[in-house]
Amino acid sequence: MITIPFTPDLTVVPEVVAFFDAPTNTISYIVKDPNSNACAVVDSVMDIDYAAGRITYDGADKIIAFIQDKGWTLEWLIETHVHADHLSAAPYIQGKLGGKLGIGENITIVQDTFGKIFNEGTAFQRDGSQFDRLFTDGDSYQIGTMTAHVMHTPGHTPACMTHIVGNAAFVGDTLFMPDGGSARADFPGGDARTLYRSIQRVLALPGKTRLFMCHDYGPNGRDIQWETTVADEIEHNIHVGKGTSEDGFVAMREARDATLAMPKLIIPALQVNMRAGKLPPKDEDGKTFLKVPVNGL
């Protein structure tokens, strides 16, 4: 039986402003309370020139400038999961605007897994303490007068959470646009059957619920899109629409995942994002390094 640990309130309509990062095909969002100046930022992006080893914040600065120009107050920075394809800018934005940083409680599983892969040693804390809040299934938090609800939707990663704010839901990598289907489930801790069941939880939300994607790749050359609805996904999603069976989805997803290359930024992204967007500690000479595990992923 599919359960939703809260009652959605579609009468609350947050203002949602999207920012598309072309190098990583990531969409970040500002979610604004219609009854106050309070807002949240979901899935921000820090820029990296991997070959040059150079970090910049052009995308994050656009989000910061937008919030400042509007006179809004940032209350939350939300990570839907530990991303493997881009680096989070949450601590940078937090340093400029304040707010609390939150992620799902199973970040500890991700930290333990990749702490070992990257040989981080005992200095790296694996208890999620780098974040201000670890969400559990059914948790809620406030963005001004709006109550945001959190639903555990693992499968892509163990820590994936969907955040529902009024009539808007931010699904991370649990779903793509209907013609994009679903995200991969072959990362450590991922599972196709678990992902199917998580998707069913999302699709059990009211049909008019707006769904906001974390990624879009413009299938078949169409323009980039990031907003759809539960009803559209149920009717048209190429992987889970029209009553696709669990076994059918698992067979499709596992076969498809076996053909996919690793994301090009997976090595830096995991090391940074498991630290809540912070770079690894500097060495005795004040330099920062990222590790490349050989045959380790």
N, C-alpha and C positions, 0 to 999 in steps of 0.2 A: 504493500500500500504506500502510495506517495504522500508524504506529509510535508507541510510548510509550517515552520515553527512561529508563525505570526499571521496577522490579518492585514493584507495589503490595503492601503488607503489611496485609491486612485483619484480622490478629490484634491490631493496635494500635487501640484504641478511645478516641480523645480525648474529653474532656468538652467539649461545645459549648454556650455560653450566648449566646442571641440577644437583641438590643436593636433594637426596631422604631422608626424615626423616621417618624411619620405625615406631617409636612409634605412629605417627599421620597420617601416609600414605600421607604426604604432600610433594609436589615437589616445591622447591624454585629454582629461576633461576637468573643467571647473563646474561644480554643481552648486547653484545659488538658491538660497531660501527666498521664496517670493515675498515673504513678510518681514524680512530683515536684511541686513548687509552681510550676514554670515554665509560662508561658502566652504567647500572642500575641494581638494585637488585629487584626482584619481589617476594613478599610473603615469607619473611624470617621466621624462626622458632626459638623461645626461648624455651629451655628445662625446664621442670618442673617435679619434683617428687612430685605429688599432695599429697600423703599420708604423706610425710616427710615435706612438705612445703618448698622445696628447689629448687631454681632457678639456672640453669647453662647455659652455652653458647657454648657448644661443637660444635653444628651444625653451629652456626653463626661464630665461630672462623675459621671453615674450609672455609667458604665463604670469610672472611676477608683475610686469609692467601693466598687463591688463587688469589685474586685481587692484593694483595701486591707483590706476587711472579711474577706476570705478568707485574707489573708496570703500571696497569691500574688506571684510575681516576674515582671514583664513583660520578656520578652526580645526580642520583635519586634513592630513595627507594620507591617502589610502593606497595600499598596494593590494591588488586583487590576488596576487601570488608572487612567488619568486621567479622573475622573468629570466628566460635563457637567451633572449634575442635583443635585449637592450638594457642599458644601465639606468638605474633609478636616480633622479635628481632630487628626491625627497629631502635629504638633509640640507642640500643647498637652498632649496626654497624655504624650508623651515628656518634656516638661519637668517633669511631676509624678512620673512613674514610671520614667523611663529607657527602655532598650531601643533597638534599631536599627530604622531605617526603610528598607523595601525596596520596589522596584517593578521592572517589566520594563525591560530595557536599551533598548527602543525608545521610552522616555520622551524620548530625544534627538530623535526624529523629531517627536513631539508638540510639544516645546519649540521646535524650529525652525519648525514650521508656525505655531503660535500666537504665537510671539515676533514674527513678521512681521505677523500679523493685528492684534496689539495694539501694534505699533510700539514694542517694548520697548528697542530700541537695543542697543549693545554691552555695556552694564552687566549685562544679563540673561544669565546663563550658560546655554548650551544643551547642556551636556555631562553632565547628570544629577547634577552634584556636590552638589545640594541634598539628595540621598538618601545613606544610608549604604551601600546595596548595590543594584547593578543586576543583576537576575537574567537569565540566559540559559536557553534551552530545555535541560532536563535537569539544571539546578542543584539543589542540595540545601542545607539548613541545619538546625540543631538547635533544637528547643524542648524543653529538658530532655533526656530520654532518647529523645524522638521525632525521627525524621528526616522532615523535610518536603521534598517534591519539587515542582519547578516545571515546568510545561508551557506552552509558548507557544501561545496560542489567539487569534490576532488575527482581525479581521473587523469587530468593533464599533469597536475602535480598534487601531492598530498595536502598542500596548504591552500589550494584554490578556494576562494570565497566569492559569492555573488552578493553585491551590496544593493539593496532595494530602498530607494528614497522616493516616497510617494508613488507616482505612476512611472518612475524610471528605475531600471535595473542595469547595473554595470556588471557584465558577466565575465570579464577577463578573457581567458582563452577557452572557456567552456564551450562556447559557440562562436561561429562566424556568421556573416550574412548568409541568407538562404542559399545563394549560389556558391558559397564558399564551404559550407558544410560544418565541419568540426575541426578542432585542433588535434594534434598528435597526442598519443598516450604512451609513448615508448621511452620517456625519460625515466631515470631511476625514481621509483615511487609512483610512477604513472601506471594506469591500468585501463584498458578499453572498456571492460564491463562496468567498472566503477564510473567511468566517464558517461556511459550511456545512462546509467541510473541518475547521475547528477543532472544531466540534460533534461531528464523527465521531470525533475523537481522544478527546474526553470520553466519548463513548458506547462507546469501546473499552475503557474501564476495566471491572473486574469488575462484574457486574450488581448485586451487593449494596452497592456503594460508595454511601455517603450523599452526596448533592449538596446544597449549601447555596447559596441564591440571594442575590444582592445586592439585588434588588428584587422586590416583589410588589404588584399593584394590585387584588387581589380580583376577578377577572373574574366577571361575572354576579352580583355582589353577595355572593359567598362570603366567609368570614372570611379574613384575611390568613394566608398560609402561606409557609414558606421552606425546608422540607426535603422531599426526595424521594429517589429512587434512580435509578441508571443504568437498571435494568430497567424502571422505571415510565416513564421518559422515552422509551425505545425503543418501548414499547408504546403510550403514550398522548399523547406530545407532538403538539400540533395542527399544528406546522410541520415537524417532522423525524421524527416517529414512523412506525412501520410501513413502513419502507423508502422514504420520500420521496426522489425523485431529486434530484440536484444541480441540474439545470436547472429542475425544478419549484420547488425552494426559491428559487432566484435570481429567477425570474419573480415569485413571490409576494412575496418580501421587497422587491424593488425597487418593485413596484406599491404595496405597503403603505407603504413609507417615503416615497413621493411625496405621501402624504396627511397625514403627521404634521407638527405644529408643532414648533418648536424648544423644548427644555426651558426652563422659565421662569427657571432659575438658570444658564443656560449661560454668560452673560457673566461674572459673578463667579466661577463655579466653575472655568472654565478658567484664568483669571488666577491664582487662588489655588493650584489643584491642580498646575499645571505648576511651581509653586515649592515643591512638597512640603508644601502646606498653609499656607504662610506668606503674609502679606499683602504687597502691593507696598511698596517702600521709602517712607518718609515724605519729604515735601518739606521745603524749608528752614524752613517754619513748624511742622514736626512733625505735619503732617496726612497721612492716607493716602487715596488716591483709587483708584477702579477706572475703567477706560476703557470707553467704549461706541463701538466702531467702527461708523460709519455705512455701511451696505451692505457690511460687511466679512465677514460670516459666511454 
